Amino acid sequence: VQLVDSVGDLVQPGTSLRLSCTASGFQLDEYAIGWFRQAPGKEREGISCISHSDGETYYSDSVKGRFTISRDNAKDTVYLQIDNLSSNDTALYFCAADLSYGSLVRVAKSPTLARYLEHWGQGTLVIVSS
């Protein structure tokens, strides 16, 4: 099981960016997918999750309204659309997979539980700067 995050980017404040997470070696539609991020000097934060089948989603309060998670199971890919980027969004972004959407949301709400997730992407660095 392998997750491949898209290449990161240096972007200007106020612009948009779409991150992707692609499955390799397994069928993505069997898994719920979550996005996490870790800013410099801060703890890992769970920001969004999407269920494997019915498209149920979760967003943390810090990103609600600006971030949109979606999935294309035919392409084995989950996307994270980030709008109106600010310097506060500068972070290393990771995707993670779990068979249970409920478990993934619990981890997103309590990132100290992240050690229980087995499948992670390699991370993609997003830097927001003018």
N, C-alpha and C positions, 0 to 999 in steps of 0.2 A: 504494500500500500504506500503510495507516494503522492504527495501534493506538491504542485509546482506553482509558486507565486510568480506573478508578472514582475518584470524589471521595474525598479523604482525610478523616481524622477525628482528633478528640482523644478518646482512650480512657483508661480507668483501668487500672492494673496488675492483672493477673490475669484480665482479661476476654478475649474473643475478637473477632476481626474477619475479614471475608472481603473480599479485594480481587478485582477482576475486570479482565480485559483483553479487549476486544472488537475484532474485526477489522472494518475498514471498507474496502470496495473490493476485497477478495480473499477467497478461501475459506480459512478458518483451518485446515481439515484437511490442507492441503498443507504446513503449516509446523510445525516444532517451536517451542515457546515456552519462554522462560526468564524468571525473575524475578531482578532485581538490586536492591540497595538501597545507598544512600549516606548514612551518618550524618554529622552535623555534624563537620567537621574530619577525616573519615576518607576512605579511598579506597573506590571502588565495590566492592561485594562481590557475587559471584554466589551465589545461595542455592538456587535450585531450577529444574529443567527438566522438561519432559514431551515425549515424542516425538509425532509427528503422527498415528501410526496405532495402535500396539499399547499405548500408555499407559505405556511404560517411563519411569521417573522417576529423577531425581537430586536429592539434597539435600546441602548443605554440612553439615559437622559442627556448625556453630554453630546450625543450625535443625532438625536431624534430631530427630524425635519430637514437635515442636511445630507444624511447618508441614506442610500437606498441599496438594499441587498436583493439580488435576483439570481436565478439559476437557469441554465440551459442544459438540461440533462442529455440532450442529443449530442452536445459538444463536451459533456463531462466537465463543465465549467460553471463556477459560481463567480459573480461579479459584485464589486462594491463600488457604487457610484458615490463620489464625494463632491459636493457642491460648495461654493463659496469658501474655499480653503482659507485657513488662517494659520499664523505661525504656531498656534496651539495644536494644530494637526500634525506638526512635524514629529515623526515617530517611525519606528520599525513596525510594519504591519505583517501579521501572520494569519494564515487561515488554518483551521483545524477541523477534523472530521470525527464524528462519533455516530454510532448506530442509533443512539437515543437523542432525540431533539430535546427532551426534558432535561436530560443530564447535561447536554451542551449549554442550555440556558442557565442551569445552576452554576456551571463553571464560569460562564460569562459574568454572572452576578457576583461570584466569589472567586476571583482569579487565583487565589492561593490554592484552589483545587486543580489548577491547570496541570499539575504533575500527573493527574489520573487520565489525561488524554494521551493516547498513544500516537496519533497521526497528525503531524504538523507540516506545513509548508516551510520552506527555508527562510522566508521572510523577505519583505521588500521595503527598502528605505524610501520614505517620502520626506522631502525637505521643502518647506514652504518659506520662501524668502524673496524679497524684492531686490 
